[in-house]
């Protein structure tokens, strides 16, 4: 049984799971699905074709599922899919997809979006991601365990690799490799996310392999793709380094974020 405050507004077509708690003056719109145990605090809005997984929590003045901030949007039936046990703090905004971007915005499990974070239309956010008041424009991809620092911004179509860290107040206009760390306006690669790697239990040998691969990838000799091929051969049996190689080879609409100076970790 759910606990729904008498001053909340719940559309008749909304699907409210068992054990949900919905506070006063919150609005749950048509076509919304809330999984079991979702909590929506006072003065929050969930609307659009939005599905939120079980155990997630939405704080006051969050706006989840309103139409995309894209002038080309014409009311197409796009969706927003959010996984389990996510947290959306005060003032967070999340937009669904558009016809020009695949019609879906997706967020994985156990993600945390701190105050005033924003996820633009057609973005795909992995699992265990943290936005610390950060924003992504449309069509961005953010890998598992990535962290975007306070007031950081990511340009449209950019990719942020798994376990990467983008420093506070940084403006990222390039693709950030997995396990990488970038800072600055316009952000540049400053090394590896060593603190994050240690916190998540990566071994010393894993860290050393990543250090060597990083130095080789961003050395001065040859072209980037020549260095990529050399690293791919040397670390062909290392799944962590292989993940970085795959990210670079896959490419995207943005160039790769690189160091300003000679590579050093």
C-alpha positions in Angstrom: 0.0 0.0 0.0 1.3 3.5 -0.9 1.2 6.6 1.3 -0.1 9.4 -0.9 -0.7 12.8 0.6 -4.2 14.3 0.1 -2.7 17.5 -1.4 -0.7 15.7 -4.1 -2.1 15.4 -7.6 -1.9 11.9 -9.2 -3.1 11.3 -12.7 -5.6 8.4 -13.1 -3.3 6.8 -15.8 -0.2 6.9 -13.5 1.0 3.5 -12.3 2.1 3.8 -8.6 3.9 0.8 -7.2 3.5 -0.7 -3.8 5.0 1.2 -0.9 5.4 4.5 -2.7 5.4 7.7 -0.6 4.2 10.9 -2.3 4.3 14.2 -0.4 2.0 17.2 -0.4 1.8 19.4 -3.5 3.7 17.0 -5.7 2.4 16.1 -9.2 2.6 12.7 -10.9 1.5 13.0 -14.5 -0.1 10.7 -17.0 1.8 7.7 -18.3 4.3 7.8 -15.3 5.3 4.6 -13.7 6.8 4.6 -10.2 8.4 1.3 -9.0 7.9 -0.1 -5.6 9.0 2.1 -2.7 9.7 5.2 -4.7 9.5 8.3 -2.5 8.5 11.7 -4.0 8.9 14.5 -1.4 6.8 17.6 -1.4 6.6 20.0 -4.3 8.2 17.7 -6.9 6.9 16.9 -10.4 7.2 13.6 -12.4 5.6 13.7 -15.8 5.9 12.5 -19.4 6.4 8.9 -20.4 8.6 8.4 -17.5 9.5 5.1 -15.7 11.3 5.2 -12.4 12.8 2.1 -10.8 12.1 0.8 -7.3 13.6 2.5 -4.3 14.4 5.8 -6.0 13.9 9.1 -4.1 12.9 12.5 -5.5 13.4 15.7 -3.4 11.5 19.0 -3.5 11.4 21.1 -6.7 12.8 18.4 -8.9 11.3 18.3 -12.4 11.5 14.8 -13.9 10.2 14.1 -17.4 9.1 17.5 -18.7 9.5 18.0 -22.5 13.0 18.3 -23.8 14.8 21.7 -24.1 15.2 21.3 -27.8 13.5 23.7 -30.2 13.1 20.8 -32.8 10.9 18.8 -30.4 7.4 18.5 -31.8 5.7 16.5 -29.1 6.8 13.1 -30.3 6.1 10.3 -27.7 9.7 10.0 -26.4 10.5 8.4 -23.1 12.6 8.7 -19.9 13.7 5.5 -18.2 15.4 5.6 -14.8 16.7 2.6 -12.9 16.5 1.5 -9.3 17.7 3.3 -6.1 18.5 6.6 -7.7 18.5 9.9 -5.8 17.4 13.2 -7.3 18.0 16.1 -4.9 16.4 19.6 -4.9 16.0 21.3 -8.2 17.2 18.5 -10.4 15.9 18.4 -14.0 15.8 15.4 -16.3 14.4 15.5 -19.8 13.2 12.7 -22.1 14.4 11.9 -25.6 13.7 13.4 -29.0 13.1 12.0 -32.5 16.6 13.3 -33.5 18.3 11.3 -30.7 16.6 7.9 -30.5 13.5 8.9 -28.5 15.0 7.8 -25.2 16.8 9.3 -22.2 18.1 6.6 -19.9 19.6 6.5 -16.4 20.9 3.3 -14.8 20.8 2.1 -11.2 22.1 3.7 -8.0 22.8 7.1 -9.5 22.9 10.3 -7.5 22.1 13.7 -8.8 22.8 16.5 -6.3 21.2 19.9 -6.2 20.4 21.5 -9.5 21.9 18.8 -11.7 20.6 18.5 -15.2 20.4 15.6 -17.7 19.6 16.7 -21.2 17.5 14.9 -23.8 18.7 11.7 -25.4 21.5 11.2 -22.8 22.5 7.8 -21.6 23.8 7.6 -18.1 25.3 4.4 -16.7 25.1 2.9 -13.2 26.5 4.4 -10.0 27.1 7.8 -11.5 27.3 11.0 -9.5 26.4 14.5 -10.7 27.4 17.0 -8.1 25.3 19.9 -9.4 26.6 19.2 -12.9 24.9 19.3 -16.3 25.0 17.4 -19.5 23.6 18.8 -22.7 21.7 16.6 -25.1 23.0 13.3 -26.6 25.7 12.7 -24.0 26.9 9.3 -22.8 28.3 8.9 -19.3 29.8 5.5 -18.2 29.4 3.6 -15.0 30.9 5.1 -11.8 31.7 8.4 -13.5 31.7 11.5 -11.3 30.9 15.0 -12.5 32.0 17.7 -10.0 30.1 20.7 -8.8 28.8 22.9 -11.5 30.6 21.0 -14.2 29.1 21.1 -17.7 29.4 18.7 -20.6 28.7 19.8 -24.2 26.2 17.9 -26.4 27.3 14.6 -28.0 30.3 14.3 -25.6 31.2 11.0 -24.0 32.5 10.5 -20.4 34.1 7.1 -19.9 33.5 4.7 -17.0 35.2 5.6 -13.7 36.2 9.0 -15.1 36.2 12.2 -13.0 35.4 15.7 -14.3 36.5 18.4 -11.8 34.2 21.0 -10.4 33.3 24.0 -12.6 34.9 22.4 -15.6 33.6 22.7 -19.1 34.1 19.5 -21.1 33.8 19.8 -24.8 35.7 16.6 -25.7 35.4 12.9 -25.0 36.9 11.9 -21.6 38.5 8.5 -21.5 37.5 5.8 -19.0 39.5 6.2 -15.7 40.6 9.6 -16.8 40.4 12.9 -14.9 39.8 16.3 -16.6 39.7 19.8 -15.2 39.5 23.4 -16.4 37.7 25.7 -18.7 37.9 24.1 -21.5 38.7 20.9 -19.7 41.9 19.1 -20.4 43.1 15.7 -19.3 45.1 15.9 -16.1 45.8 12.2 -15.5 44.0 9.2 -14.1 41.3 9.1 -11.5 43.6 7.5 -9.0 41.5 8.3 -5.9 38.4 6.8 -7.5 40.3 3.7 -8.5 41.6 3.1 -5.0 38.2 3.7 -3.5 36.6 1.1 -5.8 39.2 -1.5 -4.9 41.3 -1.6 -8.0 44.6 -3.4 -7.3 48.0 -1.8 -7.3 48.9 -3.8 -10.4 45.8 -2.5 -12.1 46.8 1.1 -11.3 50.3 0.6 -12.5 49.1 -0.9 -15.8 46.8 2.1 -16.3 49.7 4.5 -15.5 51.9 2.9 -18.1 49.2 2.7 -20.7 48.3 6.4 -20.1 51.9 7.5 -20.6 52.2 5.5 -23.8 48.9 6.8 -25.2 49.7 10.4 -24.6 53.4 10.4 -25.3 54.9 12.7 -28.0 56.0 10.1 -30.5 53.8 9.2 -33.5 50.1 9.8 -34.0 47.5 9.0 -31.4 46.1 6.1 -33.4 49.6 4.7 -33.9 50.1 4.8 -30.1 46.6 3.2 -29.6 47.6 0.3 -31.7 50.9 -0.1 -29.8 49.1 -0.1 -26.5 46.5 -2.5 -27.8 49.2 -5.0 -28.6 51.1 -4.6 -25.3 48.0 -4.8 -23.1 45.8 -7.2 -25.2 45.1 -9.3 -22.1 44.4 -6.4 -19.8 40.6 -5.8 -19.7 40.9 -2.4 -18.0 43.3 -0.9 -20.6 41.3 -2.7 -23.4 38.3 -0.7 -22.2 40.2 2.6 -22.9 41.3 1.4 -26.3 37.8 0.4 -27.2 36.5 3.8 -26.1 39.1 5.6 -28.3 38.5 3.3 -31.3 34.8 3.7 -31.1 35.1 7.5 -31.5 32.2 9.9 -31.5 31.2 13.3 -32.6 33.7 15.0 -30.3 37.5 14.9 -30.4 39.4 13.2 -27.5 40.2 15.2 -24.4 44.0 15.2 -24.1 46.7 16.6 -21.8 47.9 20.2 -22.3 51.5 19.2 -21.5 53.5 16.0 -21.7 51.7 13.1 -20.1 52.3 12.6 -16.4 50.3 10.8 -13.8 
